[in-house]
Amino acid sequence: GGILMKQFKRLIIPYFIWAVVILLIPLFLIVSKLGWVNSYKSLIFPGVANAFGVYMMTQFMKDIPDALIEAATIDGCSQYGVFFKIVMPITIPQLSLLAIFNFTGQWGSLTWPLITVNETAMKTLPLGIASMKDLTGTLTGNIMAASMISFIPLLIAFIIASDKFIEGMTLGAVKG
């Protein structure tokens, strides 16, 4: 068991780190061609669709009973009707959970905003916190205070969406 875990850490974990870094250049080229550099679009849209979200939603939608979709079809619902009237209401807790995960990931991102944003007015909180220095060095107390303050919007988002978050996390749970 111990040797296998060491091999896992040695081979798999670097893959996850490099996978993100390798995507930065092509993603920046796309954002640049779209004319989104120094805009909110460059900060928001690249993080919306990611592999984790696709995997999570795919796994969740596989668990929707076929009988439910077939019943809606038999009742005369079109494919769009089935999607918007049956599937979408069922997936709202999962979509809410995914939105919280994406918001949290984007909120704390340092590397991507550093690449896509040049204007001071567009800099994100992590960029501002990272640049908190004076002539004598890093202002540790100020950085700690700013980090705590930057956590407040995440806390508010969680409080507002906590019911959907918990529902999304427990929707696939099995009662024993």
C-alpha positions, 0 to 999 in steps of 0.5 A: 500500500505504501509503495503504491501511494508513493508512486501515485504521488510521484506520477499523478499529482505532477500531472494535475499541476502541469495540466493547468499550466499547459493550458494557460498559453492556449487559453490566453491566445483564445482570450486575446483573439476574442479581444477580452484581455483587460476585461471582466470576460477574461476573468470570468468565462475561462473558469466557467467551463472546466473538466471538473464541472463537465465530469460532475454534471455528466455523472449527475445526469447519468443518475437521472432515471430514464423512466422519468425522461421516457414518461415526459416524452410519452406525455408529449414533451419535446426534447427541449421541453424534457430538458428545460422542464424535467432535467434542469429543475432536477440539476439546480442543486448540482449547478448551484454546487458547481457555481460555488466551486467555480466562484471559489476557484476564480475568486482566489485565482492569482495566475490567470488574472496576472496573465490577462489583466494589465490595468490597475483598475482590473486587478483582482484581490489576490493580485492586490494582496500579492503586490502589498509591499513597501520599501522595507519588504512585505507588509505581513500584517496588512496582507493578513488583514486583506486576506481575511477581508477578501474571504468575506464575499466567499462567506456571504456567497456560501451563506446565501447558497448553503441550502443548495450547496448541502442539497447538491452535496447530499443528493447522491448520498445513499441512506443506510 
